[in-house]
Amino acid sequence: MTAVGTRYARREDAPILTGESRYIDDLQVPGALHIEVVRSPHAHARVTSVDGSAALAMPGVVAVFTGADLAGEWAGPMPCAWPVVEDMKSPAHFPLTPDKARYVGDGVAVVVAETRVAAKDAAEAVVVDYEVLPAVVDLEDSLADRVVINEDLGTNLAYVWELKPDEAKVEAAFASAAHVVKGRYVQQRLIPSPMEPRGVLVVPQPFGGDFTVYSATQIPHILKVMLALGLGISETNLRVVAPAVGGGFGCKLNVYAEELLCVALARKMKRPVRWTEERTENTRATIQGRGQIQEIELAADANGKVTAVRVNLVADMGAYMQLVTPGIPILGAFLYSGVYDVPAYSFTCKSVFTTMTPTDAYRGAGRPEATYAIERAMDSLARQVGVDPAEIRRRNYIPAEAFPYNSAPGLVFDSGNYDGALDKALALVGYEQLRKEQESRRDSGATRHLGIGLSSYFEMCGLAPSRALGALKYGAGGWEAASVQLLPTGKVQVTTGSSPHGQGHETCWSQIVGDRLGVSPDDVDVLHSDTAISPLGMDTYGSRSLAVGGTAVALATDKVIDKARAIAAHQLEVAEDDLEFADGVFSVKGTPERAIPIQGIAFAAFQGHNLPDGLEPNLRAEASYDPPNFVFPFGTHICVVEVDEETGRVDLLRYVAVDDCGNQINPMIVEGQVHGGIVQGVAQALFEEAAYDEDGNLLTSTLADYLVPSAAEIPSFDLDHTVTPTPTNPLGAKGIGEAGTIAATPAVINAIVDALAPLGVTDVRMPASPLRVWATIQEAKSANGKGA
Ligand code: MCN
């Protein structure tokens, strides 16, 4: 029996569920100093003086440093690895600002103390004088440069990025269109909210100059390089370990001020230094997601066949460029034509600075935004043409036989069968029956309206071919590395460069390796997230781990098998071609009794007594894999809602998802990823928003104000899948880690708009809270003369 494709129980869960997992705060290191960052209470303010004397006099306080005090610690500003255009503007960003605060939460000083409590108390005693300046919280206001945040840059416009393969074609399509649809959508800012906020612990070895950095990060390998560059420490003196991370959702794909501060202070004070983020601190000091104003226009012929898509974005960078801030809108830039066969395409993104927490990757990163815009616009087109939303999609899908498909934006889409996923989703939800029910409710004059929302999504994941990243000016490659070793006793040890934070890589990688080697996955140990154990890697983001990291694991396993075959042939005194390998046993073709199990070969390779001439002992191999293309998972999600016209309340009645991530390694893990993803997508549609007042204060800085949904708000999902393998990698597998989030948001909002369309509602701002839905209904009623 093969393990791949089966619902193998996640080996990761027992330690998490029993509390055995060790998070940063659980790591006990004697003599560690604690730091507390003094953060600006103003969104935009010049720091005129910092007085730490009162704080320094408090019990347990060891030091207080300002940005100016630590200026000599940094080899340069904090890293931004993705300067998307040559002339991108970016303010110098340091772990503590030396001149002015650019958002509420910007670090101004740091207190170092013997205990956490002492550090916190003393931080309140640091006296900072500010010259308060006007905040900039509105993207269009920022574009107008009424207040220029960074005087040296002269403008708030960070960059303009265009993808305009053939403007003449786009213009011709709009000029001759029978239908033109325009949509303007706001992607509100979101707060990622992992179960565990961030944390850092740095342990120096004063004599060797070594630092072990424990961080709740998704990217130990990238962090190591960035710490080396940012602090002028040799990479050979740095070891980065990501222990239990407690979820990341993209926000731990970053290099943060506190990581640099802890290493710099451990170096300066020659003692371990630690910091644990609080939840409220997390809402400001950790990056936020989304933050865009989107304008999308579709041109279509009389049948509703789309002939061109034109997109204009304004994207909110926040106060600074974090690690990949500028690249987030660009990750969606190629996807605004969606799963549709669109011949002409035009995309422009203007990115601006504001005086709010920096934005960066949040589950989906650019791709949920793209899917939202096109899927909302497709529903508008359906209404304008007068056809069902399912029908408008069918008329426009890229046909299954067109793959690999050269898209107008310039990417080659690997494989797809969009009709197949739609058919399954429609059948699963009972679409025709639902439409009849909707009709009869409408006829009866009921004020609880039924709405059915479709979202046919795809995404570009498996980040990424290094050359493609280079062409997009990303600072690193997209390969992944792995090693596989059969230990003398026949057990298997795998190292992987992907660094999981909840996805179940240990389980899935053991299934892949176990099947290939013909051993039980339980005999396969998977090591990760420690640069001393797995030195090569590009970590976990962009649903890349299976398609890229899993492939590297498979390739390393195949190299081990090749080596084992050579040893088996030598020992059985036959040619390698005369051997068969099945169920972990090499046997001579035709005489199966002449056989050696791979475990026996492992021991022979360890002994080295009788190996072929020139063959290195030990059964170990490494592989680095750079994918030739992205992978493009897809599917259709359908959400059924009931909207109460009188209160604006939205109830989710049904949620059906049909996803296609190619071959599945572990269907249970895939379903889990889809579940979590859908909840995050629904959360954006209905509940979550990082709301700021006009002075740049975050109004939603606790989980009482920032509404992360619980199981109580979410219905049970009906999931199904189709399987369209990708030709991109030998596993035939596409990513699934972000798919649910990408698909869900437009499905929910399309459902609400579908419910309220007879009242004249064409859009609802997210999150669609009862008040907002109610107000939208009132506006629509007064606009079409029905009265409030
Ligand atoms: N998988 C599979 N078969 C497939 C595709 C995936 O069995 N065809 C399995 C993989 O083996 C892996 C999991 O599903 O165990 C997700 O794989 P993949 O799609 O490759 O995504 P990554 O592992 O690279 O995860 C990253 C993705 C991202 S970008 C975010 S953000 C995210 C997410 O995954 N954050 C998460 N899922 C999360 N899940 C948890 N619990 N916590 C987070 O913070």
Residues whose N, C-alpha, C, O or C-beta is under 5 A from the ligand:
A	BS01	MCN	G247 G248 F249 G250 R363 H501 G502 Q503 G504 H505 C508 T540 Y541 G542 S543 R544 S545 L546 A547 C661 G662 N663 Q664 I665 N666 I669 V670 A733 K734 G735 I736 G737 E738
